[in-house]
Amino acid sequence: FLAILLLAVLQQSRFLAIGGVNPNLVVAGLAVFVFFAPSFPSYMFAAAVGALVMKSVPALEYSSAAILILALFFWTMRLTAPWRFSIPMFVATAAGSALFYAMVDYHFLLNHPYLFAYELAYNLIFAAVLYLIGAYSYGEER
C-alpha cells in the first residue's frame, strides 16, 4: 500500500520524467506487486489509493476507473499465469500500459506510437527494478 502511494506521488510530481515522458508508475507498480500481495483486499486497497492520488478533479475519472480495472486484470493474471517469476510481471506491465491508454486515451496510442513505445520501455525498466526490490524485500512470490 505504501509503495503504491509513493509511486502515485512520484508519478503526479513528474519527478522521474525524462524527455517529457513520465512513466506510469502506478500501472507498473500494480503489475509487479500483484505477485507479492498477501491478499486480494489489501491489493485492491493499494490500487484504490493509487487511483485516488492520481485524481485531478473531485469526481471519478476514466484514469481512476482504468487503474481499478487493471488491478482486477492483474489479479486474474496472478491466478492464471502458467509461469513464475518475472515473465508474468513483464507481460502484465506491457499489457497494462497498453490497456490503460486504450481505456483512457486511445488517440495517444494511434497518434504517438513512438512516445508510447518510449513510455512502455520506461515502465518495463521500472517494473524490473520494482520486482527486484519486491523479491529482495518479500522473498518468494506469493
Secondary structure as GFF3:
##gff-version 3
##sequence-region A 1 142
A	DSSP	alpha_helix	2	13	.	.	.	ID=ss1
A	DSSP	alpha_helix	25	33	.	.	.	ID=ss2
A	DSSP	alpha_helix	40	53	.	.	.	ID=ss3
A	DSSP	alpha_helix	62	80	.	.	.	ID=ss4
A	DSSP	alpha_helix	86	104	.	.	.	ID=ss5
A	DSSP	alpha_helix	106	111	.	.	.	ID=ss6
A	DSSP	alpha_helix	113	138	.	.	.	ID=ss7
###
